[in-house]
Amino acid sequence: MAKIKLTRRTFSATVAETMDNTDGFEGMFAKALMGKTLKEYLAEQPDNQTLWVDTDKVVCVTDVTEEGTTHDLVFGIMFQYQPKISDIVWIDGKDFEAFMKAWKED
């Protein structure tokens, strides 16, 4: 069992830059729940987060790919018991070699 420190890419601030303020029910719900609009909330979230990964729990890894909006290199990982394929966790492409080395050692 190997644990490795990775940089998770959330793209929250990037999404906030490109989205319009949400009107209607979604906007009221976000404002009531968080005290700010969804755009304001996402703008405050970091694009990068530290994530410790237990490689025993990883079942699938994508190849390194270029993200369409930021053009950053990223790769995706999926964990056991992950509910949907769309829940891929995106990781900074700079961590790919170290991750693959740790994952293959298991």
C-alpha positions in Angstrom: 0.0 0.0 0.0 1.5 3.3 -1.1 0.2 6.7 -0.2 1.2 9.6 -2.4 0.7 13.4 -2.2 -0.9 14.8 -5.3 -2.2 18.2 -6.5 -5.9 18.0 -7.3 -7.2 20.4 -9.9 -10.7 21.7 -9.2 -10.9 24.5 -11.8 -13.3 26.3 -9.5 -11.9 29.8 -10.0 -11.6 29.2 -13.7 -15.2 28.1 -14.0 -16.3 31.2 -11.9 -14.5 33.5 -14.4 -16.5 32.1 -17.3 -19.9 31.8 -15.8 -22.7 34.3 -15.6 -24.4 35.0 -12.3 -27.2 32.5 -11.8 -30.6 34.0 -11.6 -33.9 32.3 -10.5 -34.2 29.5 -8.0 -30.6 28.3 -8.3 -29.3 31.7 -7.5 -31.6 32.2 -4.5 -30.8 28.7 -3.2 -27.0 29.3 -3.4 -27.4 32.7 -1.8 -29.5 31.3 1.0 -27.2 28.4 1.6 -23.8 30.1 1.2 -24.6 33.8 1.7 -23.2 34.5 -1.8 -23.9 33.7 -5.4 -22.5 30.5 -6.9 -20.1 32.6 -9.0 -18.8 34.3 -5.8 -18.5 31.0 -4.0 -16.6 29.3 -6.8 -14.2 32.3 -7.3 -13.1 31.8 -3.7 -12.3 28.1 -4.0 -8.7 27.2 -4.9 -7.9 25.7 -8.3 -5.4 23.4 -6.6 -5.8 21.3 -3.5 -3.4 18.9 -1.8 -4.7 15.3 -1.9 -3.2 12.2 -0.3 -4.1 9.2 -2.3 -4.0 5.5 -1.2 -3.0 3.8 -4.4 -4.7 0.6 -3.3 -8.0 2.4 -3.8 -7.3 3.5 -7.4 -8.9 1.4 -10.1 -8.4 3.5 -13.2 -6.0 6.2 -14.5 -6.4 8.3 -17.6 -3.5 9.4 -19.8 -2.2 12.9 -19.4 -4.4 15.3 -21.4 -4.8 19.0 -22.1 -7.7 20.6 -20.3 -9.8 22.5 -22.8 -10.2 25.9 -21.0 -6.9 26.5 -19.2 -4.8 24.2 -21.5 -3.1 22.8 -18.4 -1.9 19.2 -18.5 -4.0 16.9 -16.2 -4.7 13.2 -15.7 -7.7 11.6 -14.1 -8.0 8.9 -11.4 -11.0 6.9 -10.3 -11.4 5.2 -7.0 -13.2 2.0 -5.9 -16.8 2.5 -5.2 -16.9 5.8 -7.1 -20.5 6.3 -7.9 -20.2 7.7 -11.5 -17.6 7.8 -14.2 -18.1 11.6 -14.3 -16.7 11.8 -10.8 -13.1 11.5 -12.1 -10.6 13.3 -9.8 -8.4 15.5 -11.9 -4.7 15.7 -11.0 -2.0 18.1 -12.1 -0.1 16.5 -15.0 3.3 17.2 -13.2 2.4 14.4 -10.7 1.8 11.7 -13.3 5.2 10.0 -13.3 5.5 9.9 -9.5 1.9 8.6 -9.3 2.4 5.9 -11.8 5.6 4.7 -10.1 3.8 4.5 -6.7 0.7 2.8 -8.3 2.8 0.2 -10.1 4.6 -0.8 -6.9 1.4 -2.0 -5.4 
